[in-house]
Amino acid sequence: MMIRNSIPVVMYHHVSPAGWGLTISPGLFEEHLSYLKRDGWKTLSGDEFLEIIQAEEIPAKCVLLTFDDGFADNYVYAYPILKRYGMKAILFVATSFIEDVEVNRDEFRPLPHKEAWEMAFTERRHEVMCTWAELREMEEEGVFDIQSHSHTHETPVYIKERRYRELREDLLRGKRDIEERLSKRVLHLGWPKGYYDEEGIRIATELGFKALYTTERGPNIRGTLREVRRLPVKGDGRWLLNRLNIYSSTLLSKLYHSVRIG
């Protein structure tokens, strides 16, 4: 019998018919959720993750799904699929790209990751990024738990150049924007591009973030909150279940990485 002492955390960016790389199709995303449901996995909210990761025992078959950046395809494609399966996820948003405008998504045109980011830096950003109304809807439905991805998504630059005052201001602005707009506590931070250092961790913790998410693979054992590891999605439903079983166990994770490296 496998000992489960870790909570696997999965990382998505786009669910969309457009592009490759950081994008999976709506059909493949639905396959993931179908496999999770059939195999008895429970998807967690941010609060549930915080509670369970600090508990004496980690229950079997719990998984945290996370999405980075706040692209509108998460609202158009991922949100209804999650809702249909009764599942949850965290959505990390960089608030400088989120606008308070009315948008008709009936004519939504999905773009590959690179093109979507290029448009996000223009006045047409609302065409590719979620709006505050969409984030509020997904939050109120209990489907997406909206959490912080900073304000500008420029934190890697601030850290590399040791501009820690600007880093603090950016993290604080992103946190407050969500808390004020959605009337909630923001306790989770997904580091943009997975870039962070010890001083960044200290600042984020001081600002009130309880869980800090990396882009590094690995298990998340009891008490692991400073550097939550995540699994980027690459395969089909069977692939996902296989990896979740591996990353539910520190022993299997260690063996898996030793074989891959060795």
C-alpha positions in Angstrom: 0.0 0.0 0.0 1.4 3.4 -1.0 2.1 5.9 1.8 0.7 9.3 0.7 2.4 12.0 2.7 2.4 14.8 0.1 -0.1 17.0 -1.7 0.6 17.2 -5.5 0.1 20.7 -7.0 -0.6 20.9 -10.7 0.3 24.0 -12.8 -1.7 25.2 -15.9 -1.6 28.4 -17.9 -4.0 28.2 -20.8 -7.0 26.0 -21.6 -7.6 26.8 -25.2 -7.8 25.5 -28.8 -4.9 27.8 -29.7 -1.2 27.0 -29.5 1.1 24.6 -27.8 3.6 24.7 -25.0 1.8 26.2 -22.1 -1.6 25.5 -23.6 -3.8 22.4 -23.4 -7.0 22.0 -25.3 -10.4 22.1 -23.6 -10.9 18.4 -24.6 -7.7 17.4 -22.9 -8.5 19.5 -19.8 -11.9 17.7 -19.5 -10.1 14.4 -19.8 -7.9 15.4 -16.9 -10.9 16.2 -14.7 -12.8 13.0 -15.9 -9.8 10.9 -14.8 -9.6 12.7 -11.5 -13.3 12.1 -10.8 -13.2 8.4 -11.8 -10.2 7.8 -9.6 -11.6 9.5 -6.6 -9.4 12.6 -6.4 -10.6 15.7 -4.5 -9.6 19.1 -5.8 -8.8 21.7 -3.1 -9.4 25.4 -2.5 -6.6 27.5 -1.2 -7.9 27.4 2.3 -8.3 23.7 2.2 -4.7 23.3 1.0 -3.4 25.4 3.9 -5.4 23.4 6.4 -4.4 20.0 5.1 -0.7 20.7 4.5 -0.4 21.7 8.1 -2.4 18.7 9.5 -0.9 15.7 11.3 -1.9 13.4 8.5 -2.4 14.2 4.8 -5.5 12.4 3.4 -5.3 10.3 0.3 -6.0 11.6 -3.2 -6.1 15.4 -2.6 -4.7 17.6 -5.3 -4.5 21.3 -5.9 -5.0 22.6 -9.4 -3.4 26.0 -10.1 -3.5 28.4 -13.1 -1.0 31.3 -13.7 -1.5 34.8 -15.1 -5.3 35.2 -15.5 -5.9 34.7 -19.2 -9.4 35.0 -20.4 -9.4 31.5 -21.9 -9.5 30.3 -18.2 -12.9 32.0 -18.0 -14.1 30.9 -21.4 -12.9 27.3 -21.4 -11.6 26.1 -18.1 -14.2 27.6 -15.8 -17.3 25.9 -17.3 -15.5 22.5 -17.4 -14.4 22.8 -13.7 -18.0 23.9 -12.8 -19.5 21.0 -14.7 -17.3 18.5 -12.7 -17.8 20.3 -9.4 -14.1 20.9 -9.1 -11.9 23.8 -7.8 -8.7 25.5 -8.7 -6.5 28.5 -7.7 -6.1 31.3 -10.3 -3.0 33.5 -9.8 -3.6 36.9 -11.4 -1.3 39.8 -12.0 -3.6 42.7 -11.3 -2.2 45.4 -13.5 -3.6 43.4 -16.5 -7.1 43.1 -15.0 -9.6 45.8 -16.1 -13.0 46.8 -14.9 -14.7 46.7 -18.3 -17.7 44.9 -19.8 -16.6 42.3 -22.4 -18.6 40.1 -24.7 -16.8 36.8 -24.8 -19.2 35.3 -27.5 -16.6 36.4 -30.1 -13.6 35.5 -28.0 -10.5 34.7 -30.1 -8.0 32.5 -28.3 -4.3 33.2 -28.9 -1.1 31.3 -28.3 0.8 32.2 -25.1 3.4 34.5 -26.6 0.8 36.5 -28.7 -1.6 36.7 -25.7 1.2 38.2 -23.5 2.1 40.7 -26.3 -1.6 41.9 -26.4 -1.7 42.0 -22.6 0.8 44.9 -22.7 -1.5 47.0 -24.9 -4.8 48.8 -24.4 -6.5 45.7 -25.8 -5.5 43.6 -22.8 -9.1 43.0 -21.9 -9.4 40.9 -25.0 -7.0 38.3 -23.7 -7.1 38.8 -19.9 -10.0 38.2 -17.4 -11.9 41.2 -16.2 -12.8 42.0 -12.6 -16.4 41.0 -13.2 -15.3 37.6 -14.5 -12.9 37.0 -11.6 -15.7 37.9 -9.2 -18.1 35.5 -10.9 -15.7 32.6 -10.7 -14.8 33.4 -7.1 -18.5 33.6 -6.0 -19.3 30.3 -7.8 -16.7 28.6 -5.6 -14.8 27.4 -8.7 -11.7 29.6 -9.0 -10.0 30.8 -5.8 -8.4 34.1 -7.0 -5.0 34.7 -5.6 -1.9 36.8 -6.3 0.6 36.7 -9.1 1.9 40.1 -8.1 0.7 43.4 -9.7 3.0 43.9 -12.7 4.5 40.4 -13.3 7.9 42.2 -13.1 9.0 40.7 -9.8 11.8 38.6 -11.5 13.4 41.9 -12.6 13.2 43.4 -9.2 14.7 40.3 -7.6 17.5 39.9 -10.1 18.4 43.6 -9.7 17.9 43.5 -5.9 15.3 46.2 -6.1 13.5 44.9 -3.0 11.6 48.1 -2.2 9.9 47.9 -5.6 9.3 44.2 -5.1 7.5 44.9 -1.8 5.4 47.6 -3.4 4.5 45.3 -6.3 3.5 42.3 -4.1 1.5 44.6 -1.7 -0.3 46.3 -4.6 -1.3 42.9 -6.2 -2.5 41.6 -2.8 -4.5 44.7 -1.9 -6.1 44.9 -5.4 -7.7 41.5 -5.1 -8.6 41.9 -1.4 -10.4 45.2 -2.1 -12.1 44.2 -5.4 -13.2 40.7 -4.3 -13.6 41.3 -0.5 -11.4 38.4 0.5 -8.1 37.5 2.1 -5.2 36.8 -0.2 -2.8 34.3 1.4 -1.3 32.6 -1.7 1.4 34.0 -4.1 2.4 32.4 -7.3 5.9 33.7 -8.1 5.9 35.1 -11.7 8.0 32.9 -13.9 8.8 30.9 -10.7 11.6 33.4 -9.8 12.3 34.2 -6.2 15.1 34.3 -3.6 15.4 34.3 0.2 14.8 38.0 0.6 11.7 37.7 -1.6 10.4 35.0 0.6 11.0 37.1 3.7 9.2 40.1 2.2 6.2 38.0 0.9 5.9 36.3 4.3 6.0 39.7 6.1 3.2 41.0 3.8 1.0 38.1 5.0 1.3 35.5 2.3 1.1 32.0 3.8 1.9 29.9 0.8 4.5 30.7 -1.9 4.3 28.7 -5.2 7.3 27.9 -7.3 7.6 26.3 -10.8 9.9 23.5 -9.4 8.7 19.9 -9.4 8.6 17.8 -6.3 6.5 16.7 -3.3 4.8 18.9 -0.8 5.0 17.4 2.6 3.5 18.6 5.9 4.4 22.2 6.6 5.8 22.9 3.1 4.5 26.5 2.4 7.6 28.6 1.8 8.4 26.8 -1.5 5.3 24.9 -2.8 6.4 22.7 -5.7 4.2 22.3 -8.8 3.8 19.9 -11.7 3.5 21.5 -15.1 1.0 19.6 -17.2 2.3 17.8 -20.3 0.2 14.7 -20.9 -3.2 13.1 -21.0 -5.4 11.8 -18.2 -3.4 8.6 -17.6 -0.1 10.6 -17.5 -1.7 13.0 -15.0 -2.8 10.2 -12.6 0.5 8.5 -12.9 2.3 11.7 -11.9 -0.1 12.5 -9.1 0.5 9.1 -7.6 4.3 9.7 -7.8 4.1 13.2 -6.2 1.8 12.0 -3.5 4.7 10.1 -2.0 8.1 11.6 -1.0 9.7 8.1 -1.5 8.2 7.6 -5.0 9.2 11.2 -5.9 12.8 10.6 -4.8 13.0 7.4 -6.8 11.4 8.9 -9.9 13.8 11.9 -9.9 16.9 9.6 -9.2 15.9 7.5 -12.2 15.3 10.5 -14.5 18.6 12.2 -13.5 20.5 9.0 -13.3 
